[in-house]
Amino acid sequence: MTLNPRGWPVILVLEVAVLAALLAMPAGLDHFWVIFVTRVMILALLAISFDLCWGYAGIMSFGQALFFGGAGYAVAVAARDLEITSVFIALPMAVAVGFVLSLFVGWFLLMTRFPPPIIFVALGTLTGSYIGQRLALSWYYLGGQNGIPSIPSLTVGDYPLYEGPVFYYMVLGLLLGVYLLCRWLVRSQFGLVLAGVRQQESRLTFLGYRVQTYKTMMFALAGSIAGLGGGLLAFHDGFIWPNSIGILVSTQAVIFVLFGGIGTLIGAVIGVGAIEYVGFELADRYPQIWPIILGALLLVVVMFRPTGLIGLLVPERERYGRFGKPPKGEDGDDGAA
Amino acid sequence: MALLEAEGVVQLYGALRALDGVAFSVAEGQFHGLVGPNGSGKSTLMKCIAGAEIPTGGAIRFAGTDITALPPERRARLGISLKFQITSVMPNLTVYDNVLLALQAGDRLRDLVRSLTRGGYDARIRETLARFRLIERSDDLAGILSHGQQQWLEIAMALVRQPKLLLLDEPTAGMSPEERWATAEILEPVRGHCAMVIVEHDLDFIREICDRLTVLNQGVVVDSGTVAEIQNSEKVREVYLSRV
């Protein structure tokens, strides 16, 4: 099944449709849904960060929440104790915290003499996320199990950014910027190296690539994006708590991407929207058993459609895509991302 | 001076001596065959040369540089290329992109990020694909090629950067007789520009293509010489006859 009767790349059609819907939503939705979709877009940053790791670089990270929640805690503490709330300082700080944390973890787990096995990285990142959660739970300065409540609002000059349409469009702008950056990167010749790493990692080393360096770079980029998401969520919700840095959120990131479609950026975004919306509706209608229904639904998708929702719409060849600037005379971008 | 020299290479797996003081050398541009019964240490020696394994003892030098403990990617950058025994092309990349991936391995990171080099490589990639009879399949995914074509693609990837030494581990495994002779034809023009170490069970192919042979048995070099010398070697005959 394809959606491109005029020969347009399906992924490009989906991207434009999602962007158009996100641009129009605040005009047609009430305040509750504006806040809901803002959270979805923030969680999409987390999903994209996991997709970059596993879907593009072959790094099975079960610890993206460490960078997400770690950055959230950092900006919350800075806002509470140092009154740093300027969007121009707090958000770059969140990105920097995500970057430094992920670079440290990546250096330790990935920069080994030979490329490490997947299970080593999966358990290492899971352990990092668990340690982060335990630290947040037990450290009084971070609020213990209550977390940090009443985080001051983000500000632009003297203007506070409360949750609502302005915050919504700021998050949409940031998500769009991150999305386009990642799209450009994964379709570049650098992205070709990542595709090779994902398919035949050991072969790449014998071609002359230091695979560990490429993976560590992608891991740090993904950590920076997760950090941005964590910083935004802390300010948007006005609080942060230990679950934000722990295994639950790390697992959520995995499920978002598996459900939406691994190895496609738009799949990660759609996965978050679908799970959050279906989860909300189920919780509303079946308050006792909704987690069981949602879990069963996820299992069905993962078992019978390993390519996720996106696999229903996008032909296999388009998902693999092309890399780099084609020589003159060849077709251009096929939209895969 | 030899391009590749191995001296007293030992590889231990617990109590097993997979290689026991192996010494051999390969001259520039020479096609050198490694033959021997199963378990004689041929593939282990290839792994030690390529960097997949670090030998327990001995030394390996390439173009005068001691590479014994270098990681594989640094050996590749020095000019050593490898074709695996088991075909390992990237199945979900096009044939064209597989070759591009091999060719751009020496590029600077910032050039890869900005996709600056693909256009300049186009002619070379197409020329390579034509030589390996894959030009008609350049836009197909590598995973749908026949086994023989995947072997050719992998050899193309190994040769496209014009290495000084190519290690071929069973290049004709699983090929039809026609594909085997086509492989010999494809490799012939490289002679003189690029040395090769070839592990192969097809002795007709080895005789056809190699300048010199080294025979291994139980991790030890039995004999080394030209194809004619090895065919007349008493020591080699003993090894093979003793296993009949």
Contacts between the chains, C-beta under 8 A, distances in Angstrom:
chain1	res1	chain2	res2	distance
A	113	B	71	6.5
A	114	B	71	7.6
A	185	B	113	6.8
A	188	B	112	6.7
A	188	B	113	5.7
A	188	B	114	7.1
A	188	B	115	4.6
A	189	B	100	7.5
A	189	B	104	5.8
A	189	B	107	7.4
A	189	B	111	7.6
A	189	B	112	4.3
A	189	B	113	7.7
A	189	B	115	4.8
A	189	B	116	7.9
A	189	B	117	6.6
A	189	B	118	5.9
A	190	B	109	7.3
A	190	B	112	4.3
A	190	B	113	4.6
A	190	B	115	7.9
A	192	B	93	7.4
A	192	B	97	6.0
A	192	B	100	6.6
A	192	B	101	5.6
A	192	B	104	7.4
A	192	B	112	7.9
A	193	B	101	7.0
A	193	B	104	7.8
A	193	B	112	6.5
A	195	B	90	6.8
A	195	B	92	7.3
A	195	B	93	6.0
A	195	B	97	7.8
A	196	B	90	5.3
A	196	B	93	7.1
A	196	B	101	5.0
A	199	B	90	4.4
A	199	B	91	6.4
A	199	B	92	5.9
A	199	B	93	7.1
A	200	B	88	4.9
A	200	B	89	7.4
A	200	B	90	5.5
A	202	B	52	7.9
A	202	B	88	7.4
A	203	B	84	7.1
A	203	B	88	4.6
A	203	B	89	7.9
A	203	B	90	7.5
A	204	B	101	7.9
A	205	B	71	7.3
A	205	B	72	4.6
A	205	B	73	5.0
A	205	B	76	7.6
A	206	B	50	6.3
A	206	B	51	7.7
A	206	B	52	7.7
A	206	B	72	5.1
A	206	B	73	7.6
A	206	B	76	5.8
A	206	B	81	7.6
A	206	B	82	4.7
A	206	B	84	7.7
A	207	B	73	7.9
A	207	B	76	6.0
A	207	B	101	6.9
A	207	B	102	5.3
A	207	B	105	4.5
A	207	B	157	7.1
A	208	B	73	5.2
A	208	B	76	3.6
A	208	B	77	5.0
A	208	B	105	3.9
A	208	B	106	6.2
A	208	B	161	7.7
A	209	B	73	5.9
A	209	B	105	5.6
A	210	B	71	7.9
A	210	B	73	5.0
A	211	B	73	7.7
A	317	B	141	7.3
A	320	B	92	5.0
A	320	B	93	7.1
A	320	B	141	7.1
A	322	B	94	7.6
A	322	B	97	7.3
A	323	B	97	6.0
A	323	B	100	7.5
A	323	B	115	7.6
A	323	B	118	7.7
A	324	B	100	7.3
A	324	B	115	4.0
A	324	B	117	7.9
A	324	B	118	3.8
A	325	B	115	4.7
A	325	B	118	5.8
A	325	B	119	6.2
A	326	B	118	7.3
A	326	B	119	7.9
A	327	B	118	7.1
A	327	B	119	4.8
A	327	B	122	4.2
A	328	B	119	7.4
